[in-house]
């Protein structure tokens, strides 16, 4: 016959195991949400680059050009390379998900 102390010890162990499992699930979900947020940012940057809007490095170049450095204005081929880089990044992320 088991004592009350044994019962309490088993219940504590069961609860700790269940709690640890839930904490790990929450970490996994947080990582998945962060990956989705990164994809949203990449898509937004891609759409902005396709639309010809200045983002990231191009925005910095435009800011510098407004200070009198006209030769730092982003060229259209720079925006193209930026969009291609974003497309490549999205393909890599999709491949990682499929693996």
Chimera marker file (.cmm) of the C-alpha trace (Angstrom):
<marker_set name="trace">
<marker id="1" x="0.000" y="0.000" z="0.000" r="1" g="1" b="0" radius="0.5"/>
<marker id="2" x="1.379" y="3.350" z="-1.007" r="1" g="1" b="0" radius="0.5"/>
<marker id="3" x="1.498" y="6.327" z="1.228" r="1" g="1" b="0" radius="0.5"/>
<marker id="4" x="0.196" y="9.798" z="0.575" r="1" g="1" b="0" radius="0.5"/>
<marker id="5" x="3.761" y="11.093" z="0.154" r="1" g="1" b="0" radius="0.5"/>
<marker id="6" x="4.355" y="8.621" z="-2.705" r="1" g="1" b="0" radius="0.5"/>
<marker id="7" x="1.140" y="9.733" z="-4.400" r="1" g="1" b="0" radius="0.5"/>
<marker id="8" x="2.110" y="13.412" z="-4.114" r="1" g="1" b="0" radius="0.5"/>
<marker id="9" x="5.597" y="12.705" z="-5.475" r="1" g="1" b="0" radius="0.5"/>
<marker id="10" x="4.150" y="10.889" z="-8.517" r="1" g="1" b="0" radius="0.5"/>
<marker id="11" x="1.670" y="13.711" z="-9.172" r="1" g="1" b="0" radius="0.5"/>
<marker id="12" x="4.443" y="16.312" z="-8.962" r="1" g="1" b="0" radius="0.5"/>
<marker id="13" x="6.509" y="14.323" z="-11.453" r="1" g="1" b="0" radius="0.5"/>
<marker id="14" x="3.545" y="13.962" z="-13.822" r="1" g="1" b="0" radius="0.5"/>
<marker id="15" x="2.765" y="17.664" z="-13.638" r="1" g="1" b="0" radius="0.5"/>
<marker id="16" x="6.412" y="18.630" z="-14.168" r="1" g="1" b="0" radius="0.5"/>
<marker id="17" x="6.628" y="16.366" z="-17.232" r="1" g="1" b="0" radius="0.5"/>
<marker id="18" x="3.434" y="17.812" z="-18.696" r="1" g="1" b="0" radius="0.5"/>
<marker id="19" x="4.592" y="21.367" z="-17.974" r="1" g="1" b="0" radius="0.5"/>
<marker id="20" x="7.976" y="20.776" z="-19.627" r="1" g="1" b="0" radius="0.5"/>
<marker id="21" x="6.238" y="19.371" z="-22.677" r="1" g="1" b="0" radius="0.5"/>
<marker id="22" x="3.977" y="22.409" z="-22.970" r="1" g="1" b="0" radius="0.5"/>
<marker id="23" x="6.902" y="24.803" z="-22.563" r="1" g="1" b="0" radius="0.5"/>
<marker id="24" x="8.725" y="23.047" z="-25.416" r="1" g="1" b="0" radius="0.5"/>
<marker id="25" x="5.603" y="23.222" z="-27.589" r="1" g="1" b="0" radius="0.5"/>
<marker id="26" x="5.354" y="26.952" z="-26.893" r="1" g="1" b="0" radius="0.5"/>
<marker id="27" x="9.018" y="27.419" z="-27.907" r="1" g="1" b="0" radius="0.5"/>
<marker id="28" x="8.384" y="25.521" z="-31.133" r="1" g="1" b="0" radius="0.5"/>
<marker id="29" x="5.334" y="27.641" z="-31.898" r="1" g="1" b="0" radius="0.5"/>
<marker id="30" x="7.250" y="30.853" z="-31.141" r="1" g="1" b="0" radius="0.5"/>
<marker id="31" x="9.982" y="29.768" z="-33.571" r="1" g="1" b="0" radius="0.5"/>
<marker id="32" x="7.415" y="29.007" z="-36.274" r="1" g="1" b="0" radius="0.5"/>
<marker id="33" x="5.744" y="32.382" z="-35.736" r="1" g="1" b="0" radius="0.5"/>
<marker id="34" x="9.108" y="34.142" z="-35.990" r="1" g="1" b="0" radius="0.5"/>
<marker id="35" x="9.822" y="32.315" z="-39.266" r="1" g="1" b="0" radius="0.5"/>
<marker id="36" x="6.443" y="33.396" z="-40.646" r="1" g="1" b="0" radius="0.5"/>
<marker id="37" x="7.101" y="36.994" z="-39.583" r="1" g="1" b="0" radius="0.5"/>
<marker id="38" x="10.447" y="36.864" z="-41.414" r="1" g="1" b="0" radius="0.5"/>
<marker id="39" x="8.710" y="35.607" z="-44.543" r="1" g="1" b="0" radius="0.5"/>
<marker id="40" x="6.169" y="38.440" z="-44.315" r="1" g="1" b="0" radius="0.5"/>
<marker id="41" x="9.036" y="40.950" z="-44.108" r="1" g="1" b="0" radius="0.5"/>
<marker id="42" x="10.783" y="39.335" z="-47.059" r="1" g="1" b="0" radius="0.5"/>
<marker id="43" x="7.599" y="39.422" z="-49.142" r="1" g="1" b="0" radius="0.5"/>
<marker id="44" x="6.998" y="43.061" z="-48.211" r="1" g="1" b="0" radius="0.5"/>
<marker id="45" x="10.569" y="43.950" z="-49.175" r="1" g="1" b="0" radius="0.5"/>
<marker id="46" x="10.226" y="42.019" z="-52.428" r="1" g="1" b="0" radius="0.5"/>
<marker id="47" x="6.990" y="43.805" z="-53.330" r="1" g="1" b="0" radius="0.5"/>
<marker id="48" x="8.515" y="47.180" z="-52.467" r="1" g="1" b="0" radius="0.5"/>
<marker id="49" x="11.571" y="46.419" z="-54.609" r="1" g="1" b="0" radius="0.5"/>
<marker id="50" x="9.381" y="45.304" z="-57.527" r="1" g="1" b="0" radius="0.5"/>
<marker id="51" x="7.324" y="48.480" z="-57.204" r="1" g="1" b="0" radius="0.5"/>
<marker id="52" x="10.520" y="50.543" z="-57.287" r="1" g="1" b="0" radius="0.5"/>
<marker id="53" x="10.196" y="51.825" z="-53.757" r="1" g="1" b="0" radius="0.5"/>
<marker id="54" x="13.372" y="52.467" z="-51.831" r="1" g="1" b="0" radius="0.5"/>
<marker id="55" x="14.046" y="50.058" z="-48.991" r="1" g="1" b="0" radius="0.5"/>
<marker id="56" x="17.062" y="49.222" z="-46.895" r="1" g="1" b="0" radius="0.5"/>
<marker id="57" x="20.315" y="50.179" z="-48.592" r="1" g="1" b="0" radius="0.5"/>
<marker id="58" x="18.555" y="52.028" z="-51.373" r="1" g="1" b="0" radius="0.5"/>
<marker id="59" x="16.789" y="54.242" z="-48.835" r="1" g="1" b="0" radius="0.5"/>
<marker id="60" x="20.134" y="55.095" z="-47.235" r="1" g="1" b="0" radius="0.5"/>
<marker id="61" x="21.547" y="55.985" z="-50.634" r="1" g="1" b="0" radius="0.5"/>
<marker id="62" x="18.581" y="58.253" z="-51.339" r="1" g="1" b="0" radius="0.5"/>
<marker id="63" x="19.004" y="59.947" z="-47.960" r="1" g="1" b="0" radius="0.5"/>
<marker id="64" x="22.661" y="60.570" z="-48.744" r="1" g="1" b="0" radius="0.5"/>
<marker id="65" x="21.824" y="61.888" z="-52.200" r="1" g="1" b="0" radius="0.5"/>
<marker id="66" x="19.502" y="64.480" z="-50.670" r="1" g="1" b="0" radius="0.5"/>
<marker id="67" x="22.529" y="65.804" z="-48.785" r="1" g="1" b="0" radius="0.5"/>
<marker id="68" x="24.249" y="66.776" z="-52.004" r="1" g="1" b="0" radius="0.5"/>
<marker id="69" x="25.799" y="63.448" z="-53.024" r="1" g="1" b="0" radius="0.5"/>
<marker id="70" x="23.756" y="63.017" z="-56.210" r="1" g="1" b="0" radius="0.5"/>
<marker id="71" x="25.929" y="60.160" z="-57.467" r="1" g="1" b="0" radius="0.5"/>
<marker id="72" x="24.620" y="57.918" z="-54.671" r="1" g="1" b="0" radius="0.5"/>
<marker id="73" x="21.075" y="57.694" z="-56.059" r="1" g="1" b="0" radius="0.5"/>
<marker id="74" x="20.145" y="54.012" z="-56.436" r="1" g="1" b="0" radius="0.5"/>
<marker id="75" x="20.271" y="52.716" z="-59.976" r="1" g="1" b="0" radius="0.5"/>
<marker id="76" x="17.435" y="50.610" z="-61.368" r="1" g="1" b="0" radius="0.5"/>
<marker id="77" x="19.728" y="47.577" z="-61.733" r="1" g="1" b="0" radius="0.5"/>
<marker id="78" x="20.502" y="47.755" z="-57.989" r="1" g="1" b="0" radius="0.5"/>
<marker id="79" x="16.805" y="47.471" z="-57.255" r="1" g="1" b="0" radius="0.5"/>
<marker id="80" x="16.612" y="44.527" z="-59.664" r="1" g="1" b="0" radius="0.5"/>
<marker id="81" x="19.461" y="42.743" z="-57.909" r="1" g="1" b="0" radius="0.5"/>
<marker id="82" x="17.791" y="43.413" z="-54.584" r="1" g="1" b="0" radius="0.5"/>
<marker id="83" x="14.529" y="41.870" z="-55.811" r="1" g="1" b="0" radius="0.5"/>
<marker id="84" x="16.407" y="38.858" z="-57.192" r="1" g="1" b="0" radius="0.5"/>
<marker id="85" x="18.140" y="38.396" z="-53.854" r="1" g="1" b="0" radius="0.5"/>
<marker id="86" x="14.822" y="38.463" z="-52.053" r="1" g="1" b="0" radius="0.5"/>
<marker id="87" x="13.371" y="35.892" z="-54.460" r="1" g="1" b="0" radius="0.5"/>
<marker id="88" x="16.397" y="33.660" z="-53.868" r="1" g="1" b="0" radius="0.5"/>
<marker id="89" x="16.012" y="34.041" z="-50.098" r="1" g="1" b="0" radius="0.5"/>
<marker id="90" x="12.333" y="33.076" z="-50.259" r="1" g="1" b="0" radius="0.5"/>
<marker id="91" x="13.149" y="29.964" z="-52.320" r="1" g="1" b="0" radius="0.5"/>
<marker id="92" x="15.786" y="28.910" z="-49.776" r="1" g="1" b="0" radius="0.5"/>
<marker id="93" x="13.346" y="29.392" z="-46.892" r="1" g="1" b="0" radius="0.5"/>
<marker id="94" x="10.725" y="27.281" z="-48.671" r="1" g="1" b="0" radius="0.5"/>
<marker id="95" x="13.262" y="24.507" z="-49.289" r="1" g="1" b="0" radius="0.5"/>
<marker id="96" x="14.240" y="24.496" z="-45.611" r="1" g="1" b="0" radius="0.5"/>
<marker id="97" x="10.586" y="24.086" z="-44.652" r="1" g="1" b="0" radius="0.5"/>
<marker id="98" x="10.148" y="21.169" z="-47.060" r="1" g="1" b="0" radius="0.5"/>
<marker id="99" x="13.144" y="19.282" z="-45.643" r="1" g="1" b="0" radius="0.5"/>
<link id1="1" id2="2" r="1" g="1" b="0" radius="0.2"/>
<link id1="2" id2="3" r="1" g="1" b="0" radius="0.2"/>
<link id1="3" id2="4" r="1" g="1" b="0" radius="0.2"/>
<link id1="4" id2="5" r="1" g="1" b="0" radius="0.2"/>
<link id1="5" id2="6" r="1" g="1" b="0" radius="0.2"/>
<link id1="6" id2="7" r="1" g="1" b="0" radius="0.2"/>
<link id1="7" id2="8" r="1" g="1" b="0" radius="0.2"/>
<link id1="8" id2="9" r="1" g="1" b="0" radius="0.2"/>
<link id1="9" id2="10" r="1" g="1" b="0" radius="0.2"/>
<link id1="10" id2="11" r="1" g="1" b="0" radius="0.2"/>
<link id1="11" id2="12" r="1" g="1" b="0" radius="0.2"/>
<link id1="12" id2="13" r="1" g="1" b="0" radius="0.2"/>
<link id1="13" id2="14" r="1" g="1" b="0" radius="0.2"/>
<link id1="14" id2="15" r="1" g="1" b="0" radius="0.2"/>
<link id1="15" id2="16" r="1" g="1" b="0" radius="0.2"/>
<link id1="16" id2="17" r="1" g="1" b="0" radius="0.2"/>
<link id1="17" id2="18" r="1" g="1" b="0" radius="0.2"/>
<link id1="18" id2="19" r="1" g="1" b="0" radius="0.2"/>
<link id1="19" id2="20" r="1" g="1" b="0" radius="0.2"/>
<link id1="20" id2="21" r="1" g="1" b="0" radius="0.2"/>
<link id1="21" id2="22" r="1" g="1" b="0" radius="0.2"/>
<link id1="22" id2="23" r="1" g="1" b="0" radius="0.2"/>
<link id1="23" id2="24" r="1" g="1" b="0" radius="0.2"/>
<link id1="24" id2="25" r="1" g="1" b="0" radius="0.2"/>
<link id1="25" id2="26" r="1" g="1" b="0" radius="0.2"/>
<link id1="26" id2="27" r="1" g="1" b="0" radius="0.2"/>
<link id1="27" id2="28" r="1" g="1" b="0" radius="0.2"/>
<link id1="28" id2="29" r="1" g="1" b="0" radius="0.2"/>
<link id1="29" id2="30" r="1" g="1" b="0" radius="0.2"/>
<link id1="30" id2="31" r="1" g="1" b="0" radius="0.2"/>
<link id1="31" id2="32" r="1" g="1" b="0" radius="0.2"/>
<link id1="32" id2="33" r="1" g="1" b="0" radius="0.2"/>
<link id1="33" id2="34" r="1" g="1" b="0" radius="0.2"/>
<link id1="34" id2="35" r="1" g="1" b="0" radius="0.2"/>
<link id1="35" id2="36" r="1" g="1" b="0" radius="0.2"/>
<link id1="36" id2="37" r="1" g="1" b="0" radius="0.2"/>
<link id1="37" id2="38" r="1" g="1" b="0" radius="0.2"/>
<link id1="38" id2="39" r="1" g="1" b="0" radius="0.2"/>
<link id1="39" id2="40" r="1" g="1" b="0" radius="0.2"/>
<link id1="40" id2="41" r="1" g="1" b="0" radius="0.2"/>
<link id1="41" id2="42" r="1" g="1" b="0" radius="0.2"/>
<link id1="42" id2="43" r="1" g="1" b="0" radius="0.2"/>
<link id1="43" id2="44" r="1" g="1" b="0" radius="0.2"/>
<link id1="44" id2="45" r="1" g="1" b="0" radius="0.2"/>
<link id1="45" id2="46" r="1" g="1" b="0" radius="0.2"/>
<link id1="46" id2="47" r="1" g="1" b="0" radius="0.2"/>
<link id1="47" id2="48" r="1" g="1" b="0" radius="0.2"/>
<link id1="48" id2="49" r="1" g="1" b="0" radius="0.2"/>
<link id1="49" id2="50" r="1" g="1" b="0" radius="0.2"/>
<link id1="50" id2="51" r="1" g="1" b="0" radius="0.2"/>
<link id1="51" id2="52" r="1" g="1" b="0" radius="0.2"/>
<link id1="52" id2="53" r="1" g="1" b="0" radius="0.2"/>
<link id1="53" id2="54" r="1" g="1" b="0" radius="0.2"/>
<link id1="54" id2="55" r="1" g="1" b="0" radius="0.2"/>
<link id1="55" id2="56" r="1" g="1" b="0" radius="0.2"/>
<link id1="56" id2="57" r="1" g="1" b="0" radius="0.2"/>
<link id1="57" id2="58" r="1" g="1" b="0" radius="0.2"/>
<link id1="58" id2="59" r="1" g="1" b="0" radius="0.2"/>
<link id1="59" id2="60" r="1" g="1" b="0" radius="0.2"/>
<link id1="60" id2="61" r="1" g="1" b="0" radius="0.2"/>
<link id1="61" id2="62" r="1" g="1" b="0" radius="0.2"/>
<link id1="62" id2="63" r="1" g="1" b="0" radius="0.2"/>
<link id1="63" id2="64" r="1" g="1" b="0" radius="0.2"/>
<link id1="64" id2="65" r="1" g="1" b="0" radius="0.2"/>
<link id1="65" id2="66" r="1" g="1" b="0" radius="0.2"/>
<link id1="66" id2="67" r="1" g="1" b="0" radius="0.2"/>
<link id1="67" id2="68" r="1" g="1" b="0" radius="0.2"/>
<link id1="68" id2="69" r="1" g="1" b="0" radius="0.2"/>
<link id1="69" id2="70" r="1" g="1" b="0" radius="0.2"/>
<link id1="70" id2="71" r="1" g="1" b="0" radius="0.2"/>
<link id1="71" id2="72" r="1" g="1" b="0" radius="0.2"/>
<link id1="72" id2="73" r="1" g="1" b="0" radius="0.2"/>
<link id1="73" id2="74" r="1" g="1" b="0" radius="0.2"/>
<link id1="74" id2="75" r="1" g="1" b="0" radius="0.2"/>
<link id1="75" id2="76" r="1" g="1" b="0" radius="0.2"/>
<link id1="76" id2="77" r="1" g="1" b="0" radius="0.2"/>
<link id1="77" id2="78" r="1" g="1" b="0" radius="0.2"/>
<link id1="78" id2="79" r="1" g="1" b="0" radius="0.2"/>
<link id1="79" id2="80" r="1" g="1" b="0" radius="0.2"/>
<link id1="80" id2="81" r="1" g="1" b="0" radius="0.2"/>
<link id1="81" id2="82" r="1" g="1" b="0" radius="0.2"/>
<link id1="82" id2="83" r="1" g="1" b="0" radius="0.2"/>
<link id1="83" id2="84" r="1" g="1" b="0" radius="0.2"/>
<link id1="84" id2="85" r="1" g="1" b="0" radius="0.2"/>
<link id1="85" id2="86" r="1" g="1" b="0" radius="0.2"/>
<link id1="86" id2="87" r="1" g="1" b="0" radius="0.2"/>
<link id1="87" id2="88" r="1" g="1" b="0" radius="0.2"/>
<link id1="88" id2="89" r="1" g="1" b="0" radius="0.2"/>
<link id1="89" id2="90" r="1" g="1" b="0" radius="0.2"/>
<link id1="90" id2="91" r="1" g="1" b="0" radius="0.2"/>
<link id1="91" id2="92" r="1" g="1" b="0" radius="0.2"/>
<link id1="92" id2="93" r="1" g="1" b="0" radius="0.2"/>
<link id1="93" id2="94" r="1" g="1" b="0" radius="0.2"/>
<link id1="94" id2="95" r="1" g="1" b="0" radius="0.2"/>
<link id1="95" id2="96" r="1" g="1" b="0" radius="0.2"/>
<link id1="96" id2="97" r="1" g="1" b="0" radius="0.2"/>
<link id1="97" id2="98" r="1" g="1" b="0" radius="0.2"/>
<link id1="98" id2="99" r="1" g="1" b="0" radius="0.2"/>
</marker_set>
